[in-house]
Amino acid sequence: MRNQIALQHPKSLFLLSTSNEEKTEDSISEMGERLAKEVKKFVIEFCPGASLGKLSFVGFSLGGLIARAAFP
């Protein structure tokens, strides 16, 4: 899916999250917190200042719930 989005939006950056790999037995809120930290670190590193224009999440099944849990 990343490749298809990249074709349509070649200037986009992509984070393929790994923060919850091997930790899928934890609660959704814990996984959401880890995802939030990973996204924050990515944004700070690759989008300095006010260069971030838009942030989108693509999640499948449980990944969608984890992404929603990362928002708070």
DRENMAR-424823 format. One record per atom (N, C-alpha, C): x, y, z. Coordinates in Angstrom, 1 decimal, decimal comma. Example, Ala and Ser with C-alpha at 12.3 -4.5 7.8 and 13.67 -1.06 7.14 Angstrom:
# residues 2
<r px="13,2" py="-5,7" pz="7,8"/>
<r px="12,3" py="-4,5" pz="7,8"/>
<r px="13,2" py="-3,3" pz="7,8"/>
<r px="12,8" py="-2,2" pz="7,1"/>
<r px="13,7" py="-1,1" pz="7,1"/>
<r px="12,9" py="0,0" pz="7,9"/>
END
This chain:
# residues 72
<r px="0,8" py="-1,2" pz="0,0"/>
<r px="0,0" py="0,0" pz="0,0"/>
<r px="0,9" py="1,3" pz="0,0"/>
<r px="2,0" py="1,2" pz="0,7"/>
<r px="2,9" py="2,4" pz="0,8"/>
<r px="3,3" py="2,7" pz="-0,6"/>
<r px="3,7" py="1,8" pz="-1,4"/>
<r px="4,1" py="2,0" pz="-2,8"/>
<r px="3,1" py="2,7" pz="-3,6"/>
<r px="1,8" py="2,3" pz="-3,5"/>
<r px="0,7" py="2,9" pz="-4,2"/>
<r px="0,5" py="4,3" pz="-3,8"/>
<r px="0,6" py="4,6" pz="-2,5"/>
<r px="0,4" py="6,0" pz="-2,0"/>
<r px="1,6" py="6,8" pz="-2,5"/>
<r px="2,8" py="6,3" pz="-2,5"/>
<r px="4,0" py="7,0" pz="-2,9"/>
<r px="3,9" py="7,4" pz="-4,4"/>
<r px="3,3" py="6,6" pz="-5,2"/>
<r px="3,1" py="6,9" pz="-6,6"/>
<r px="2,3" py="8,2" pz="-6,8"/>
<r px="1,2" py="8,3" pz="-6,0"/>
<r px="0,3" py="9,4" pz="-6,1"/>
<r px="0,8" py="10,7" pz="-5,3"/>
<r px="1,6" py="10,4" pz="-4,3"/>
<r px="2,1" py="11,5" pz="-3,5"/>
<r px="3,6" py="11,4" pz="-3,3"/>
<r px="4,4" py="11,6" pz="-4,3"/>
<r px="5,9" py="11,3" pz="-4,2"/>
<r px="6,7" py="12,1" pz="-3,2"/>
<r px="6,1" py="13,2" pz="-2,7"/>
<r px="6,9" py="14,0" pz="-1,7"/>
<r px="6,5" py="13,5" pz="-0,2"/>
<r px="5,7" py="12,5" pz="-0,1"/>
<r px="5,3" py="12,1" pz="1,2"/>
<r px="6,4" py="11,3" pz="1,9"/>
<r px="6,4" py="11,3" pz="3,2"/>
<r px="7,3" py="10,5" pz="4,1"/>
<r px="6,4" py="9,4" pz="4,7"/>
<r px="7,0" py="8,2" pz="4,9"/>
<r px="6,3" py="7,1" pz="5,5"/>
<r px="7,0" py="6,5" pz="6,7"/>
<r px="6,3" py="6,2" pz="7,7"/>
<r px="6,8" py="5,5" pz="8,8"/>
<r px="6,1" py="4,2" pz="8,9"/>
<r px="6,8" py="3,1" pz="8,7"/>
<r px="6,3" py="1,8" pz="8,9"/>
<r px="6,6" py="1,3" pz="10,3"/>
<r px="5,6" py="1,4" pz="11,2"/>
<r px="5,8" py="1,3" pz="12,6"/>
<r px="6,3" py="-0,1" pz="12,9"/>
<r px="7,2" py="-0,2" pz="13,9"/>
<r px="7,8" py="-1,4" pz="14,4"/>
<r px="7,7" py="-1,5" pz="15,9"/>
<r px="7,1" py="-0,4" pz="16,5"/>
<r px="7,1" py="-0,3" pz="18,0"/>
<r px="6,3" py="-1,4" pz="18,7"/>
<r px="5,4" py="-2,0" pz="18,0"/>
<r px="4,6" py="-3,1" pz="18,7"/>
<r px="4,9" py="-4,5" pz="18,2"/>
<r px="5,9" py="-4,6" pz="17,3"/>
<r px="6,2" py="-6,0" pz="16,9"/>
<r px="6,7" py="-6,8" pz="18,1"/>
<r px="6,3" py="-8,0" pz="18,1"/>
<r px="6,7" py="-8,9" pz="19,2"/>
<r px="6,0" py="-8,5" pz="20,6"/>
<r px="5,1" py="-7,5" pz="20,6"/>
<r px="4,5" py="-7,1" pz="21,8"/>
<r px="3,0" py="-7,0" pz="21,7"/>
<r px="2,4" py="-7,9" pz="20,9"/>
<r px="1,0" py="-7,9" pz="20,6"/>
<r px="0,1" py="-8,4" pz="21,7"/>
<r px="0,7" py="-8,9" pz="22,8"/>
<r px="-0,1" py="-9,4" pz="23,9"/>
<r px="-0,5" py="-8,3" pz="24,9"/>
<r px="0,1" py="-7,1" pz="24,7"/>
<r px="-0,1" py="-6,0" pz="25,7"/>
<r px="-1,5" py="-5,4" pz="25,4"/>
<r px="-1,9" py="-4,5" pz="26,2"/>
<r px="-3,2" py="-3,9" pz="26,0"/>
<r px="-3,2" py="-2,9" pz="24,8"/>
<r px="-4,3" py="-2,6" pz="24,3"/>
<r px="-4,4" py="-1,6" pz="23,2"/>
<r px="-3,9" py="-0,3" pz="23,6"/>
<r px="-4,2" py="0,1" pz="24,8"/>
<r px="-3,7" py="1,5" pz="25,3"/>
<r px="-2,2" py="1,5" pz="25,4"/>
<r px="-1,6" py="0,4" pz="25,8"/>
<r px="-0,1" py="0,4" pz="25,9"/>
<r px="0,5" py="0,4" pz="24,5"/>
<r px="-0,1" py="-0,3" pz="23,6"/>
<r px="0,4" py="-0,3" pz="22,2"/>
<r px="0,2" py="1,0" pz="21,6"/>
<r px="-0,9" py="1,7" pz="21,9"/>
<r px="-1,1" py="3,0" pz="21,4"/>
<r px="-0,1" py="4,0" pz="21,9"/>
<r px="0,3" py="3,9" pz="23,2"/>
<r px="1,3" py="4,8" pz="23,7"/>
<r px="2,6" py="4,6" pz="23,0"/>
<r px="3,0" py="3,3" pz="22,8"/>
<r px="4,3" py="3,0" pz="22,1"/>
<r px="4,2" py="3,6" pz="20,7"/>
<r px="3,1" py="3,5" pz="20,0"/>
<r px="3,0" py="4,0" pz="18,6"/>
<r px="3,1" py="5,5" pz="18,7"/>
<r px="2,4" py="6,2" pz="19,6"/>
<r px="2,5" py="7,6" pz="19,7"/>
<r px="3,9" py="8,1" pz="19,9"/>
<r px="4,7" py="7,4" pz="20,8"/>
<r px="6,1" py="7,8" pz="21,0"/>
<r px="6,9" py="7,6" pz="19,7"/>
<r px="6,6" py="6,5" pz="19,0"/>
<r px="7,4" py="6,3" pz="17,8"/>
<r px="7,0" py="7,4" pz="16,7"/>
<r px="5,8" py="7,7" pz="16,6"/>
<r px="5,4" py="8,8" pz="15,6"/>
<r px="6,0" py="10,1" pz="16,0"/>
<r px="5,9" py="10,4" pz="17,3"/>
<r px="6,5" py="11,7" pz="17,8"/>
<r px="8,0" py="11,8" pz="17,5"/>
<r px="8,7" py="10,7" pz="17,7"/>
<r px="10,1" py="10,7" pz="17,4"/>
<r px="10,4" py="10,9" pz="15,9"/>
<r px="9,6" py="10,2" pz="15,1"/>
<r px="9,7" py="10,3" pz="13,6"/>
<r px="9,4" py="11,8" pz="13,2"/>
<r px="8,4" py="12,4" pz="13,7"/>
<r px="8,0" py="13,7" pz="13,3"/>
<r px="9,1" py="14,7" pz="13,7"/>
<r px="9,6" py="14,6" pz="14,9"/>
<r px="10,7" py="15,5" pz="15,3"/>
<r px="12,0" py="15,3" pz="14,5"/>
<r px="12,3" py="14,1" pz="14,1"/>
<r px="13,5" py="13,8" pz="13,3"/>
<r px="13,4" py="14,2" pz="11,9"/>
<r px="12,2" py="14,0" pz="11,3"/>
<r px="12,1" py="14,2" pz="9,8"/>
<r px="11,3" py="15,4" pz="9,4"/>
<r px="10,6" py="16,0" pz="10,3"/>
<r px="9,7" py="17,2" pz="10,0"/>
<r px="10,0" py="18,3" pz="10,9"/>
<r px="11,2" py="18,9" pz="10,8"/>
<r px="11,6" py="20,0" pz="11,8"/>
<r px="10,7" py="21,2" pz="11,6"/>
<r px="10,6" py="21,9" pz="12,7"/>
<r px="9,8" py="23,1" pz="12,7"/>
<r px="8,3" py="22,9" pz="12,4"/>
<r px="7,8" py="23,7" pz="11,5"/>
<r px="6,4" py="23,6" pz="11,1"/>
<r px="6,3" py="23,0" pz="9,7"/>
<r px="7,2" py="22,1" pz="9,3"/>
<r px="7,2" py="21,5" pz="8,0"/>
<r px="6,2" py="20,4" pz="7,8"/>
<r px="5,6" py="19,9" pz="8,9"/>
<r px="4,6" py="18,9" pz="8,8"/>
<r px="3,3" py="19,5" pz="8,3"/>
<r px="2,8" py="19,0" pz="7,2"/>
<r px="1,6" py="19,6" pz="6,7"/>
<r px="0,4" py="18,8" pz="7,0"/>
<r px="0,5" py="17,5" pz="7,0"/>
<r px="-0,6" py="16,5" pz="7,2"/>
<r px="-0,1" py="15,2" pz="7,8"/>
<r px="-0,8" py="14,6" pz="8,6"/>
<r px="-0,5" py="13,3" pz="9,2"/>
<r px="-1,6" py="12,4" pz="9,0"/>
<r px="-1,4" py="11,3" pz="8,4"/>
<r px="-2,4" py="10,3" pz="8,1"/>
<r px="-1,9" py="8,9" pz="8,7"/>
<r px="-2,9" py="8,1" pz="9,1"/>
<r px="-2,6" py="6,8" pz="9,6"/>
<r px="-3,4" py="5,8" pz="8,7"/>
<r px="-2,7" py="4,7" pz="8,4"/>
<r px="-3,4" py="3,6" pz="7,7"/>
<r px="-3,2" py="2,4" pz="8,5"/>
<r px="-4,3" py="1,8" pz="9,0"/>
<r px="-4,2" py="0,6" pz="9,8"/>
<r px="-5,2" py="-0,4" pz="9,4"/>
<r px="-4,9" py="-1,6" pz="9,6"/>
<r px="-5,7" py="-2,7" pz="9,3"/>
<r px="-6,1" py="-3,5" pz="10,5"/>
<r px="-7,3" py="-3,8" pz="10,7"/>
<r px="-7,8" py="-4,6" pz="11,8"/>
<r px="-7,4" py="-4,0" pz="13,1"/>
<r px="-6,6" py="-4,7" pz="13,9"/>
<r px="-6,2" py="-4,2" pz="15,2"/>
<r px="-5,3" py="-3,0" pz="15,1"/>
<r px="-4,6" py="-2,8" pz="14,0"/>
<r px="-3,8" py="-1,7" pz="13,8"/>
<r px="-4,6" py="-0,4" pz="13,8"/>
<r px="-5,8" py="-0,4" pz="13,3"/>
<r px="-6,7" py="0,8" pz="13,3"/>
<r px="-7,0" py="1,1" pz="14,8"/>
<r px="-7,3" py="0,2" pz="15,6"/>
<r px="-7,6" py="0,4" pz="17,0"/>
<r px="-6,4" py="1,0" pz="17,7"/>
<r px="-5,2" py="0,4" pz="17,4"/>
<r px="-4,0" py="0,9" pz="18,1"/>
<r px="-3,7" py="2,4" pz="17,6"/>
<r px="-3,9" py="2,7" pz="16,4"/>
<r px="-3,8" py="4,1" pz="15,9"/>
<r px="-4,7" py="5,0" pz="16,6"/>
<r px="-6,0" py="4,6" pz="16,8"/>
<r px="-6,9" py="5,4" pz="17,5"/>
<r px="-6,5" py="5,6" pz="19,0"/>
<r px="-5,9" py="4,6" pz="19,6"/>
<r px="-5,5" py="4,7" pz="21,0"/>
<r px="-4,3" py="5,6" pz="21,1"/>
<r px="-3,5" py="5,8" pz="20,0"/>
<r px="-2,3" py="6,7" pz="20,1"/>
<r px="-2,7" py="8,2" pz="20,1"/>
<r px="-3,9" py="8,5" pz="19,7"/>
<r px="-4,3" py="9,9" pz="19,6"/>
<r px="-4,3" py="10,7" pz="20,9"/>
<r px="-4,8" py="10,1" pz="22,0"/>
<r px="-4,8" py="10,9" pz="23,3"/>
<r px="-3,4" py="11,1" pz="23,8"/>
END
